[in-house]
Amino acid sequence: MVEPKLSSKSKELFERAKKVLPGGVNSPVRAFEPYPFFVNRAKGSRLYSVDGDSFIDYCMAYGALLLGHAYSEVVNAVEAQLRKGTLYGAPTALEIDLAELVQKASPCVEMLRLVNSGTEATMHAIRAARGFSGKKKIIKFEGCYHGAHDNVLVKAGSGATTFGSPTSPGIPEETTQNTIVIPYNNFQALEETIKRESHDVAAVIIEPVLGNAGLILPMKDYLRYLRKLTEEYGIILIFDEIITGFRLAVGGAQEYYNLKADMATLGKILGGGFTIAAFGGRKEIMQNMSPLGKVYQAGTFSGNPVSAIAGCTTLQALIRGKNEIYPKLEKNCTYLKKTLADLAVDYCVEAQVHSIASMFQVFFSSQPVVDYASAKLSDTKRFQAYFQELLRQGVFIPPSQFETCFVATAHTEEDLAHTINAFDKALHAASTIKRTD
Ligand SMILES: Cc1ncc(COP(=O)(O)O)c(C=O)c1O
């Protein structure tokens, strides 16, 4: 159990960090009250803090680590590559190896480009779709996160269908006027918007399983209906598989739901803990990319050999072990979900517990959660009590109600047993918080 410490190195580091990094962090969600623990090292299922605490990790770098921390095969491959050089500014066979693995895995990907982050991948996928179609607008879904670039950092106003207004200062309204935001899982808004706007819409971009507003699953046939409509109206369908790619299955949500998008974006697991992402799709769209075509996209670090070897090693391990890996992940995740749901009943905490494959999350709400609006009804104070108690019990989950927890192959039976005990205490802690609505 993690006891509060009189002197904490994490606290000192946070004070130091705040003087040089806005909010003390390099990505906003990493900051939490009263201060985040700072990491010294990680291995397998565990993070070890500078204060000597250890945490069973269900954040797993926001879903980037399916095989756990410092996976030996990846570390060895990267070590060998480091001695051969880290960046060449000229092509390598490794980039082709990785591209071929992705092409084989992801149903819609006939050609792809390697980039450095998920943000870059979705930004360029949208540009590719616009370049190919000659149309300006895109449709996205409320609560879906596609990175921090101007076109997609848009929240919807009230009403079923709205033109986006920027979520962040610094984004010109002119940019987001081309982004239409509709609620997730709403068949009618989807149909009406596509019928009304199709002449102007280059692409629909969606997280097929919504993992950035907590965890929200697509309703039965919703993705199939989206595929049908986009096909019928000649709109490019982009599946943002940055979380779901290689997680729901080797072929991501497309394999899981037996659907083919026109384009997909991939990241996180793709790099095995290193910085790499990809966007790809139908050949006729991708062959417009420069230097073959006129749609420009470039990157100094794109396809760098260190990330490429980490990616190849990870994907090969997943492909090799897929028949054992995915069922086991799902079994462990279902067990965690079921236990959480049972404990919520035991402690009389109103909760909705969702899971799919190796993703899970609990919403502290009495209402079914099907979209962003219903997710927002959750009691975030209860979530904070649950999160803080888990931390005290040595279990780390993302510190927000509107994120998702991830199970990795590195989680052991002992980890699960410890986690169940921690869940018990955390649900009890949540039950002591008076509901805020
Ligand atoms: C679905 C999805 N798309 C895009 C991104 C952006 O990726 P990155 O943080 O690598 O820029 C994320 C990040 O969490 C994501 O979850």
PDBQT file of the ligand as one rigid body, heavy atoms in Angstrom, charges set to zero:
ROOT
HETATM    1  C1  LIG A 501      -8.115   8.106 -31.037  1.00  0.00    +0.000 C 
HETATM    2  C2  LIG A 501      -6.921   9.008 -30.970  1.00  0.00    +0.000 A 
HETATM    3  N1  LIG A 501      -6.539   9.685 -32.065  1.00  0.00    +0.000 NA
HETATM    4  C3  LIG A 501      -5.481  10.505 -32.054  1.00  0.00    +0.000 A 
HETATM    5  C4  LIG A 501      -4.730  10.690 -30.917  1.00  0.00    +0.000 A 
HETATM    6  C5  LIG A 501      -3.541  11.596 -30.924  1.00  0.00    +0.000 C 
HETATM    7  O1  LIG A 501      -2.385  10.835 -30.843  1.00  0.00    +0.000 OA
HETATM    8  P1  LIG A 501      -1.035  11.471 -30.275  1.00  0.00    +0.000 P 
HETATM    9  O2  LIG A 501      -1.241  11.754 -28.839  1.00  0.00    +0.000 OA
HETATM   10  O3  LIG A 501      -0.010  10.405 -30.545  1.00  0.00    +0.000 OA
HETATM   11  O4  LIG A 501      -0.780  12.712 -31.075  1.00  0.00    +0.000 OA
HETATM   12  C6  LIG A 501      -5.093  10.021 -29.750  1.00  0.00    +0.000 A 
HETATM   13  C7  LIG A 501      -4.334  10.227 -28.508  1.00  0.00    +0.000 C 
HETATM   14  O5  LIG A 501      -4.705   9.851 -27.424  1.00  0.00    +0.000 OA
HETATM   15  C8  LIG A 501      -6.218   9.164 -29.769  1.00  0.00    +0.000 A 
HETATM   16  O6  LIG A 501      -6.608   8.499 -28.668  1.00  0.00    +0.000 OA
ENDROOT
TORSDOF 0
